């Protein structure tokens, strides 16, 4: 039983839960930051998204188990390796799907709807649209936007248009760099980077990344202008600049994988930058809470 539960936890991909911190964006940049009840609701919403994502991961692993068994790394996944049975995995996915949806509706009717949209968007991406040029990265971005909107609705704060725009561009930035990292990795091992598996080219990706990098920085700056402490939040922009530039450096120069969770595990300067950004935001909220 312990081995089965361990395998289930691995299948839920806890290291990827970092993506769900977007749920806290509205809380951080609102006057609700020091409202304990809303803090708890935001934390609960974060875990609901983690559970919802986990149900999708399980379904993906069930469907892809035959292909995963041929892969040197993916073959070690609990479902592909046989550590988790198909029936147990399927039942677990159903329970997580129903549980996360019910919990979302419990918090707020619209949060429940967003959880459903999030799950079905992820399934659509995994089974039909992952290799459709441009649509694939927009679907990834859509998932991040749903997290941000869900977090705002859960704590009953106004949804800033700049929150949606900033989240969208940041997610596009991450998704496009992930695509670039995949091509770079294939080039290293002498793989074929043409055809349906790699529908993008590096020059094209470079152009798109240049556009969304600029848009990400500008939209965050404009979002900070509209925060409750705009005069002080502006001081966090250098941390955002460093984070964006550092991430691009790791992908382009160091050859890191494009998966955000993998990059954060390996790169201490980027983790330090994110922590300093968080500390700066908290300090601003503490010392300028009256403004």
N, C-alpha and C positions, 0 to 999 in steps of 0.2 A: 504493500500500500504506500509506504514512504517513497519507494522508487517511482511509483505511478504518479504520485502528487508532485514529486520533483520534476518528472518529465512534463507534466502539465504546466508547471510554472515556467519551464524553459520554453515551451511552445507559445506561451503568452508574451514572450519577448520583453521582459521587464526593462531591459536596457534601452528599448525604443520608447518607453513612456516619457522620456524627456520632451518628446514632441508635444505632449499634452499640456506643458506649462503655459502654452498660449492661452489656455483657459483663464489664467490669472491676469491677463493684460488689462482688462477693463477694471479689475479690482485695484491694481497698482496705480492706475492713472485716474482714479476717482476719489471722491471724498469718503468712500466706504472702506478705505484701507485699514482703518483702526476700529472698524465695527466687527467685533468678534463673531457675531452670529453670521454675518456675511462672509467672513473669512472661512468659517466652517462649511458653509454652503459651497463656496468656491472649491475647497479641498474635496468635498464630496463629489462635485461635478467633475473634477480632475480624475478621480478614480472611476467614475462612471464611464468616461471616455476611454480609460485604460482597459476596462472590462469589455467595452464594445469593440475596441480594436483587437482584443484577445480573441473574441469569437471569430473575427475575420481571419486572423492568423491561423487558427485551428482549421477552418474550412479550406484555406489555401493549402495547408500542409497535407490535408486529406486528399484533395484533388491532385496535387503535384507529387504525391509520394513515389510514384514509379520513376518519374524523371529525377527526383531528388536522390534516389538510390544510386544513380549513375554519376552523381556529382561528388567530388572528393570531400567537400565540406558539408553540403546539405544532407549527405547520406547519414550524417551523425545526428540529425534532428530526431527527436523521440518518435514521431509517427513513421518517418521513413525507415528508421532502424528497427522498428517493431517494439520499441519500449512502451509505446502507447497503442492500445488496440483501436481499431477503427470505430467500433460501436461506442466505446467509452469516450473517444474524442468527439464523435458526432453529438452524443448526448451532452457533453460538456459545452460544446459550441452553442447548442440550443439553449441550455440553461443560462449561459452568459449573455446570449442575445436577448432572451426574455427578461433576464434580471436587469441588465443595463437599460433596456427600454422602459421597463416598469419604474425603475429608480428615476429615470429622466422625467417621466410624467409625474412622479411624486413631487419632484422639486418644482416643476412648472410644466404646464401643458406644452408650451412651445419648445422647451428643452427636450421633452420626449420626442417631438417631431424632428428636431435637429439630430438626435441620436439615431433615429431611423434613417434619415437622409444620409448621415455620415456612414452608417453601415452599408447601405445599398450603393452609395457612391464608391466605397472601397471595393465592394464586390464587383461592380461594373468595371472598375479599373483593373482589378486582378484577372478577370475572366475574358474581357472583351476589348478594353481600350488602352491597355498598358503599352502597346506598340503602335498606337495611332499618333502620328506626329502632331505636336502642339497640344492636342486634346489631353494627352497623358500628363503633361506638366500642369495644365490648367486644372485637371482633376485633383492632383496632389495639392495644389494651391487652395482649391475649394474645400478640401478637408481641413486645412488650417483655418480658413475663414469661418467654417462651421464651429470649430472649437472656440474661436474668439467670440463669436456671436452667442454661442451657448453659455459661455462664462459670463457675458454681460447680462443676458436675460435671467440667468440663475440668481444673480444678486440684485436684480431690478434696478439697473442703472441705464442711462441713455447710451445707445450704441452710436459712438462717433463714426462718421463716414471715414475719418482718417484712420481709425482703428482697423476698419475693413481693408482700406487701401494699403496701409502699411503691412498688414498681415499677408495680403495677397502677394505683394511684391517680394517680401522676405521669403515666402514659400516658393515662389517662382525662382528666386535666386538660388535657393537650396536645391530645388529639383533640377534646374539646368546644370548646375555644377556637378550633381550626381550623374547626370547623363554624360558629362564630359569625363568624369572620373572612370566611368565604365569603358569609354572608348580608349582612354589612356591605358587602362589595365589590359584591355584586349591587345593593344599595340605591343605592350611589353612581352606578352607571351606568344606573340606572332599570330594572333587570331585574325579572322576576317571581320573587319569593321564595316563592311558594306551589307546591303540587303536589308531584310525586314528586321533582323535582330538589332541593327544599329542604323535606324533611319536618319539620324542626324549626322552632320559633318562637323569637324572641329571649327572651321572658319565660321559656319553658320551659328554654332553655339556661342562662339566668342562674341559675335555681334549681339545676340540675344542677351548674353550675360552682361555686356557693357550697358545695354539699355536698362535692364532690371536692377543692376547695381546702383546706377544713378537714381533711378526711381525709388529704390528702397531707402537710400539715405535721405533724399529730399522729402519723401512721405513721412519718415520718422520725425524729421525736423519740424514739419508742418503739424504733425500730431502733437509734438511737444508744445508747440505754440498754443494749441487748443486745450492743453491739460489744465487742471485746477491750479497748478503752480508753474505756469509756463516760463516765467522769468528765471526760475531755478532749474527746471528740468532740462533747459537748454545745455546745461553743463554736462549732461550725460551723453551728448552727441559724440564727443571724441571717443568714448568707449564703443559706441556703435560703429564708428569709422574703423577703429582698430580691429574690431571683431570681423567686420566684412572683409577688410584687407587681409587679415590673418587667415581667414577661411580660404580665400582665393589662393593665397600663397601655399597653403597646405595641399590644395588640390593640384595646382599648376606646377609647383616646384618640387614639393616633397612627395607627390604621387599618392596622397592618401585616398582612401575610399571616400565616395561622396556621401555615405550614410552619416548623418549628423551624430548619432550616438557613438559610432566608431571613432569619429574625429575627436569628440570630447574625451573619450577614454584615453586617447593617445597623446593629446596635446595640452600640456599644463598651462602655457601662456594664454590660450583661448579660454580655458576654464577660469583662469584667474581674472581675465578681462570681464567675463560674464558675472563673476562674483563681485568684482569692483563696481560694475554697473548696478547690480542689485543693491549693494551697500549704499551707493550714492543716492539711488532713488529713495531708499528707506530713510536715510539721513535728511534728505530734502523734505520728505513727508513729516518727519518728526519736528524739525526746526522751523518749518514754514507752514505748519498745519493750520495756523490761524488765517493764512492768506489765501 
